[in-house]
Amino acid sequence: MANGIWAVGELADGRPTRVTLELATLARTLAEQTGRDAATVLIGAGATDAAAQVAAYGPDVLAVEAAQVMEQPVASVVAPRLAAMVADREPDYLLVAASTDGKDLAGLLLGLLELPILANGSSVAWDGDGPTVEMSTFGGRLVTHSSFTQPRGVLLVRPASVVAQEAATPGRVGSVQVEVSAELPPVRVTDRVDEERGGTPIEEARVIVAGGRGVGGPDGFRQVEELAQALGGAVGATRAAVDAGWVGYAQQIGQTGKVVKPALYIAAGISGAIQHKVGVQTAGTIVAINKDPDAPIAEFADLVVVGDLFEILPRLTEAIRARRGNGQTPA
């Protein structure tokens, strides 16, 4: 598949992640604009079974089954196989998720393929002869637009930069056998931390209720959690709240956390510093609850409720539960 655009997918427990479907959508969109071929590459255990779901988003899917030893990082399994496929088929551009595994993978690919990279893209558009990537730098204070000086490269795209949309016509699925001349040197894992998971991950939630320093502590976050539960959403947090140990890192949103794109984002006790803004600015509707009417979040929130969150959150939770109890869906 020469002159193509490849989306490099990720698998979790044998299923495609949300960012995989986003990248597949982006690859299809760019290919349609440029007359190029598009494909999504899935490498890992369960790739063949997951391929049909990914194909619904348009590009053809190249599925490569590859077992992973528990101690092996995902990137060390994917990188040599992907590099062999790229050397054989020579696609123009690789779209890789700016996730933890994706960043590891991109670093290995640069060493194996010697391709240039544009990292941390918040959007990708085709301009002239190649893609242009929008990136936030200096903690989100500056937005840049960059492109390659050669017709090939790797684009590291942030999650939630694209809305995943199924295609009118599904793509085809192909099973690929890859011969790897040499595996990467073994990696020794010295420690492993399992994140506590409960409910919908914040990257996939349609509703997020997040708390910041103004929540005051773990007791305050219980009110955040109750509102999120009433709305059927997930709980998010700022770096300050995570650093204080009030919630886990998996719930951190912002420049050093996760980028989210919910339909509704409720920020309780969050000042809205630029580092947090870059993680939520693509949300559908942003509602801020803060005692300070001049807090930075007021500049980009769609609705600002000025008041004490410890009075507002319980009342809002009670009202939503009452609507649900009457068989109504919260507006």
N, C-alpha and C positions, 0 to 999 in steps of 0.2 A: 504494500500500500504506500507507494511513493507520494511525495508532496502532500502528506496528510497531517492532520491534527489529532493527536492522541490525548485522551483523558486517562490519567492513571488512577484507577479506582482503588478503594480500600475495602477490606472485608472485616467484619466483626462477628465472630461466632458463625462464620459461613454466610453472612448476609451483607449486602452492600450498605455502606453507611450513607447518611444523608448527603454528605459532601460529594460522594461518588456520583449521585444522581445530579447534583448541581454541576459538577464538572462535565458530565455527559451532555447535559443541556447546553453548556457553554461551547463544547466542542462542536456539537451539531449546529448551533447558531453561527459560529465563525465559519464553519465549512459551507453553510448555505450562502453566506455573504461573499465567499471567495471562490466558490466552485471547486473546493478541495474535497478530498475524502476525509472522513472522520471515523474514529474508532475509540472505544473504551477498552482498556487493557485491565483484566482482572488476573492477579497472580496470587495463589494461595490455596489453602485447603477449602474446598467447597466452591471454587471459582465457577465450575461448570453449572452447578445448580443455581448459583446467583445470577448467572449471565442473562437468563430470560427476563428477570425483573429489570435489569439495567437496560436491556435492549428496547424496552418500552419507551425509553427516553430518546430514541432515534438512531444514534450511531450504531454501526456494527460493533459486536463485542468479540474480543479475542481473549479466550479463557485459557489460563495455564494452571493446571493443578500442581501444587507444590506443598509438600508436607513441611511443617515447621516444628522444630524441637522447642520445647517450652522455654529453654534458656536463650534461644536465639532471638534477637530483635527482628521485627518484621522486615525492616529495611535490608538486613543482610540476606534475607531469602529473596526478596523482590528485586533488588538492584542488579545482581549478576544476570538474572533471567531477562529483565527488561533491557539491560544493556545489550545482550545478545540479539534481542528482537530488533532494537533500534539499529544496530550495526547491519543487520540483514535487510531490513525493510526501509530504513532511512526516512522516517517521518520528519517533517519540518519542525514541528513544535510539540512539546510535551506539557500538558497541564497537570500540575501536581498540587495536592492540597497543602496549605500551610498549617497542617496539623502536626502533632508531635511526631508521628511516624513519617508523615510527608516531608518534614524538614530533614529528618535523618536520611530518607531516601534521596532527596535532592542533593545533599552533600556527597553521598556516595556516587551518584550519577555524574556529578561534575568531575570526580576523579577518574571514573571509568570511561567517560565519553568525551571529556574536555569540551563540553558545550557551555556557552554563556548562560547566565541566569538573571531573571528579573524577579525579585523576591517581594513577598508581602503585598501582593496586588489586591486592591479593594475592588477593582473593576478592570475588565479587559475589553477593548474595542479594536476593530480592524481599521487601520489608517494607511491608505496607500498600498504599500507592498508588504506590510507586516503588522503584527499586533502592537498596540500601544497600551501600556499598563499604568493605571493610576495607583500611586502609593502615598501613604501618609508617613512623614518623617518628623523628627524632632518632637516626639510625643504627640503627633497629630496636629502640630502647629503649622505645618507646611504640607501642601499637597503637590506632588510632582507627577509628570507624565513622561514615561520613558519608553524607548523602543530599542530593538537590536540593530547593530550595525552590520549584521550578517543574516542570511535567510534561515537560520536555525537557532533553536534555543529552548531553555526550560523556563516555564512560567510558574511561579509559586503563588497560588491563589488562595486568599483567605476564605474560610468557610462563611456561608451566608452572604457571599458577594453576588450570588446568582439565585434566582428562584427556579427550583427544579420543576420542569414542565414536560409532560409526556408528549411524544411526537405523534403526528397524524398517522404516520406509517412506522411501525417498529423496525428496528435494525435487525440484521441477521446475526446469528451466533455461530462462532467457529471455535473449535477446540484446537489448541496449538501445542505442539511438542517442542520444547526448547532444549537444545544441547548446551550445557554450560561447561566450558573448557576447564574452568577452575573456580571453585567456591571461594568466597572471601575468607580471610583468616578468621578462626573462631573467636567469638567475643565472650569474655568471662563476666557474667553478671554477679556482682558482689552483694546486691541487696535488691529486694523487690517489695513494693508497697501496693497493696490492693485497695483501690478506692471504694468507699462505700457507695453503692448505687441503690437508689430507691425512686421509683417513678420515672417520668420522662426526663431524659438528659436535657439540660438547658439549651443545647444547640438545636434541639428538635421541638421545643415547646412553643405552642402558639400563644401562651400567656406566661409571663414571668413577673413575679413580684420580687423585687430586690431590696436589700437593706444595706445601709452604709454605716459610717461612724456614728451618725445620729441615732441609730437604733439603740446604742448604749451597751449592748452585751447579749449573751445567749438568751436571756429572758425576753429581751425585746424582739429577738429573731423568732421567738415562738409565735408572736403576733403576725409576723411576716409569713411564717409557714401556714398559719391558720387561714389567712386571706388567700394564699396561693392554693391551698387545698379546696377552699370554697369555690374558687374560680376554675378548678381543674387544671391548674398551671404548675410551674416549677419555681423553685426558690433560687435567686441569684444573689450576688454580693459584690462589694467593692474589694479592692486589694486591702484596704485598711481593716475591714471586717475579717478577712481571711487571715491576715498577719496577726490579728489579735487572738486568733484561735476560736472565734465564735462559730465559724462554719468551715467546711472543707474546701480545699483548693479547687476541686471539681466544679464548684459553683461560682468561681471568680470570673467576673466579666470586665473586659477592658483591654488595654494595650498589652499587659503582661498576663492576661487571662484568656477568655474566649470571646469570640465575636458572635453575637446572636442577632436573630432577625424575627422576633415574634410579632404577631399581629397587635398585641398589647403589652406594653412594658410599664409597670408601676414601680417608681423609684421612691422608696421611703427613707428619709434621712440621708440622702445622697446629695452632696454639694454639686456634683457634675463637672469635676475637673476634666481637662482635655483627655487625660489618659483613660478615663472611664467613657467619655463620649465616643471615642473611636470604636468601642465595643458595642454600642447600642444605637448609633446614629441611623442605621438602616431599618429600625423597628417601624412598624406601621403607625402606631399611636403611642406616644410617650406621655405618661401622667406622672407628675412630680408632687410629692407630699413633703413640704419643708416649712420650717418656722421662718426661714429667711427669704423674703420675697426677692432679694437681690442675689440669691445663690446663682452660680454660673449655669446650673441646669435649666433655669428659667429662660435662658436664651434659645434653647433648642427644644424644650418640651412643648407638646401640643396643648397641654392643660396643666396649670400649676395650682395646687391647693395649698394655701398658706394657713398653717395651723399646727397643732401638736399631734404628731403621728400616733402617740399613745392614746389619744382620744378618737382620732379619725379611723385608724385601722380596725379596732373592735366594732365600731358602729358600721363600717363598710362591710365587714365580714358578716355581721348579724343580718344586714339588709340583703346581702346576696343569698345567704342561707334561707332567708324567708321567701325570697323569690323562687328559689329552687324547690322549696317545700310546697309552694303553690303551683308547681308544675311549669313555672316560667323560666326561660333561659335568660341569664343576665345580659343586659344590653351592652 
